[in-house]
Amino acid sequence: MSRRRAAEKREIAPDPRFNDVELARFINRVMIKGKKSIAQRITYSAFDIIQAESNREPLEVFQQALRNATPAVEVKPKRIGGSTIQVPTELRATRSEALAMRWIIRGARARNGMPMMRGLAQELMDASRGEGSAVRRREELHRMAEANRAFVHYRR
């Protein structure tokens, strides 16, 4: 536990094109080495690809993808006796949203042989349909939490 006061939550300004705070947080997570203009270009280009390929509103696809990739529970290791068990715990909204964004971006970067903007567009469209690596990660996490449901009474 920190001996200092609790860290203040920063207010994030909404993104310039869609005026959405959630999208601004996503752009900040796409950003590498402080290059925000490049992260915005990648994200907005991915949105243009989504618009062209699926004829759906890209912000709607993004929000649906986030909903489909957002986990409700996670497992945390806890040492009891001499063994380490996986204890399922419910997630706060901010943590689950952060995990979903991280998984979508990691899935987009893992798609080799294509530019990041195309990979991100594909990953967002897949996640909005309920497939793709981010949704698979969420389902895997939920399965693990379900398998370890017997240890839920060890929750901190």
Residue, then its C-alpha position, 0 to 999 in steps of 0.5 A: m500500500s502506498r503511504r502517499r495520498a491516492a492518485e488523482k484520476r485524470e480527466i481525458a478530453p474526448d477525441p476530436r472526430f467522434n467526440d467520444v471519451e472511450l475512443a480517446r482512451f483507446i487511442n491513448r492505448v494504441m499510442i507508442k512512445g507518445k506519438k498521438s498523431i500516429a495513433q489517431r491516424i491508425t485508429y481513424s484509418a481503421f474506422d474508415i476501413i470499417q465504414a467502407e467494408s461493413n457499411r456500418e457506423p464505425l463508432e457503433v462497431f467499436q462500442q459493440a467490439l468493446r462490449n463483446a471483449t469486456p470480461a466480468v470476472e478474472v482469476k487472481p493467484k492466492r497462496i494458501g498453505g503450500s499451494t497457489i490457487q486461482v481465486p475468481t474475483e469480479l472486476r471494476a468497470t475501468r479494469s475490465e474496459a482496460l483489459a478489453m482494449r488491451w486485448i483488442i490492440r494486442g490482437a491487431r498487432a499480432r496479425n502479421g503481414m498487414p498494416m496496423m490500421r487494417g489489422l485493427a479494423q479486422e480485429l474490431m469487426d471480428a470482436s463486434r461479431g463475437e469472434g477474434s482473439a480478444v473475445r477468445r481471451r475473454e471466454e478463456l478467462h471466464r472458463m477459468a473463473e468458472a472452473n475455480r468457482a469453488f475457491v470464491h470464498y478466498r476472495r480478498 
